[in-house]
Amino acid sequence: MASNALVTIGITAFNAADTIGRAVASALGQDWGALDIVIVDDASTDGSWDVITALGASHGSIRAFRQETNQGVGAARSRIVAEARGEFICFFDDDDESAPERVRRQAERISAYEAQFARGAAVICHTARRQIMLDGESRIAPTMGARSGVLAPHGDAVARRILAGAPLEDGYGSLATCSQMARTAVYRQLGGFDAAFRRSEDTDFCVRLALAGGHFVGLDAPLVTQTLTRTSDKSLAGELAYRLLLIEKHRGVFDDERHYRYCRDWAMIKHHWLAGHWLRFAARMGRAAVMNPRRTWQRLLLALPNLEGNRAFSRFHRSDERS
């Protein structure tokens, strides 16, 4: 695919004065010919806006916008969707770095899949990520749909995989917005991101896209390096609250009331495990195993491949709570 299609690189920023420079540098360093870099500052209080405006003054491809009040990442991403001039939007985070070939490889993956399999359906692409933990440990977080030359995970099956843990071939791995790219029309057709989600806005968007028939393709190369940093909006309690909000919003995906309640209970079980609340974890897990043994064993088996990822996630949050 020729690199003359304009791609908007969207970067949301909040109190990222120390890291936004490297994110912008990796955006400017892409080997794609036509770039429109849109930065939305979500009312930072640490001098981020001064850094961003200086970067914009130095590079003509950068357009910067500032939210009047802090509205959260969902609203900030929607502002990027509204301001985008590109045919595609590729999201970067304010503390991450992307490989120079990231935009090109994702655009090529989307275009090739559209030509062979999509039949007019929306296509979204994520890459694997290299995560750098607080202690310097590195791990690879895979994504779904990385098998090329075959039909990718798509439709309601992806929504059920995300919300209910239903088995899905080639359907395992995260769908983080910081590794995401799709046509701008896809984001606009779905109305952007839900501003009610200050966390999990990416998951909500992917559920809505799946329910609209979207296809999820991926790249197994870790083209994003994500340095995990502590911010005021990252906590296990917050993760749980937005997971429960997500389940409630998409209640229609579940088989029936019992299935819906089971998935709410599973969210609580996972929260207690991540938080190290072992007695509460054991009590809820025991009850789930007695009341619904088939679903519980299925969820446990499907969770095993990401056990180390969940352990790393737990260590990240629990070290913050202990500090």
N, C-alpha and C positions, 0 to 999 in steps of 0.2 A: 504494500500500500504506500503510495507517495505521501511524503510528509508535508503536503501543502494544505491539508485540512486544518483549520484553526482549532487548537485544543486549549480550553480554559483549564489552568491549574488553579484549583480553589484551596485556599489556606485559611482556616479559622484560627484566630489568636486570642488568647486570654492570659494576661500576666506571664508573657513568654519573652521578656526582654533579653534573657540570657540564651535563648535557643532559637528564636525566630530567624536569626541570620543564617544559621546553617540550613534550615528548611528552605529558605528562599534561594540560597546558593545552589542547593540540589535541584530546585525548579529551574533556575537559570542555566544549569549545566546539562539539561536534557538534550539528547541528540535529535530532537524533533524540530523541524524547520519553522513552524508557525505556532507561537505560544502567546496566550493571553493570561497573565498571572493576576488573579483577583485575591486580595487579602481582606478579610473582614475581621476587624478588631472588636471584640465583644465587651467594650467599655472597660478595658484594662486599667489598672491603677498603679502599675509598676514602671511606667515609662515605655511600655511596648509601642505605643502609638508614635512616640518620637523616633524610635528605631525604624518602624515601618515607613513613616513618611520620608525619612532619610533614604531608605532603600528605594522608595518610589521615585524620589528626585534623581537618583543615579541611574535608573533603568527604565526606559520608556515602555517596556512591556508590562510594567507593574501598575495596577490600578488598586487603590486602597480606599476602604470605606470603614467608618466607625459607627457602631451602634450607640445610640444615645444612652441606653441603659443596658445593663447586663441581662440578656434574655436567654442565655444558654446555647449550647452547641447546635441544637436542632434549628433554632431560629437563625443562627449565624450561617449554617449551611444553606438554608433556604434563601438567604440574602445572596449568597454566591450564585445559586441557581437563577435568581432574578437578574443578576448583573452580568451573567456569562454571555460572551459573544461567540464562543467557540461552538463547533459542531459536536464536540465531546467535552465532558467535564471529567477531570482526573483530580481526586482529592488528596491533598497532602495534609499532615498534621504539623503543628507549630514546633514540635520537638523531635521530628523524624527526619531521616534523610533517605532519598530514593536514588537508585542506581541510574546512571545517565540514559540507559536504554529503556527505562520503565515505560514512559509514555508510548514510545514506538511499539514495544512488544505488546502492550495491552490493546492499542489501536489495531494492530495487525491481527491479534487473536479475535477481537470482536468482529472485524470485517470478514475474516475467513470463515468464522462460524456462521455469520449472517448469510453468506453466500451458499453455504452447504446445508445448513440445518434449520435455521430460524423460521423460515416461511413467514416473514413479516412480524414475528414476535419480538418483544423487547429482549435485549441481551445486555447483561452486566458482567463485568470481569473484575476479579480480585486476584491479587498475587499472594504468595506465601510471604511471611515476614520474619526477619531476624529480630528477636526481642533481647534487649540488653537489660538485665535486672539491676536492682539497686546495688547488689554485691558484685556486679560485673559479670555474673554468669550469663551465658548466651544460649538461647534455644531457638529452634525453628518452629514457627506456628504455621501449619499448612492451611490450605483453603480447599473448597470443594470445586468439582468440575474441571480438574486439571488434566484429565485424559483427553488427548486430542484425537480427531478423526471419528468421534462417536457423539451421539446425542447427549447433551449435558443435562444435569438435573434441572427440572423445570416444573412450573405450575404448582398446584396444591400440594404435591408431594414434598416440595421444599418447605412450604409453610408448616406442614405436619412434622417434618424433620426438625425444624427450628423450635417449634412450640411444644411438641409432644414427644420428641425423641424417636419418632418412627424411623425404622430402618430405610436407608436409601442408598443405592449403589452410587459410588463416587460422590456421596453427599456429606462427607465429613470434613471438618475444618472450619475455621472462622471466616466471617464475612465483614471484616472491619472496614469502615469508610476510609481510613487512612491508606488502604491498599486498593481502592475502588475506582472504577472508571466505567462510564456508560455514555451514550449519546445524550446531549442536553435535552432533547425532546422527551426522553424517557423520564427524566426527573420532573419536567414540567407537566407531563401528562398525569403524573401521580400527585401533583401539587407540592413537590418538594418534600421536606422533612417536617415531622410533627413537632411543633414548638413546645408541646407539653413534656417532651422527653429531653431532660438535661443529661441523661445517660441512656444508652440503648436506642438512640435515635436511628443508628445504623440497622439494628435488628428489626425495628418496626418498619423501616423503609423496605428492607428485604422481604419481610412477610407480605407487605402490601404489593410489592412487585411480583412475588410468587403467585399470590391470589389473582393477579391480573394476567397470569400466564407467562411471566418472564422466565428466561433461561439464564442459568448461572454457570459461566465458564471461568476457568482459573488458569494460573500459571504456577507451577510448583517451584520456580526459582524465587528465592527470597529477595525480591527487588526493592523492598522497603526495610530499612533498619529503624526499629522502634526503640528508643531509649525511654524506659518507663520512669516517669517522674511523678512525684507527689504533688497533687493539687487539691484545692479545697472541695472539689466536687467528686473526688474519688474516695469511696468508702464501701465496705461490704454492706452496710445498711442501705446505702443509696442504690447499690446494684440490686439488692433484693426488692426494694420499693419499685424500681422501674421494671423489673422482671414481672412482678405481680401486676403492674399496670398494663404491661404488654399482654399478659395472659387474659386480663379482663377485657381489654380493647378488642382482642381477636377471639372472643369466646365462641364464635360460630364455627371455628376450625375444629373444635373438639367433638367427639362422637356424641356425647350426651353430658348431662350434669355430673354424673359420676366421674367421667373421664376428665372433665374440667377441674373438678375438685382434687382429683389425683395429681394432676399436673401442678396445681397450686401447692399441694403437699410436697411434691418432689422439689419444687423451688425452695421450700423451707428446709427440706432435708439437705440439699446441696449447700444452702447458706450455713447451716449449723456445722457441716463438715469443713467448709472453708474457714469458718470463724474459730474452729477448734472447740466448739461446744459439744463435747463428746457424749455427755449424758442425754442431752436433748436430741442429738443426732441418732443415738442408739434407740431411743424411745420411738421417734418418728419412723425410723427405718424398720423397726420391728413391727410396728402397726401396719405399715405399708405392705410388708412381706406377708402378713397374715391376711389382710383384707384383699389384696390384689397381687398374688405371687407371680403371675405370668408377666404383668407389666413391670413389676419391680426387678425381676431377674433380667428382663430384656433391657431395662434402663441401665442396670449395673454392667451388663456385658458391653453395651454400646459406650459406656463411660470409660471403660478400661483404656482404649487407645489414647485418650487425652488425660490420663491420670497425672502424668508428669506436668502437663500444662496447668492443670488445676492446682497442683501442689505449688508451682511457681506463683500462680495468681494468689493463692492463700498466703504464701510467705511475704509477698509484696504488701498486701493489705495488713496483715497481722504485725509486720515489723513497723508499719506506720502507727498502728494503734498502741504499740508498746513504747514508741519514742516520745 
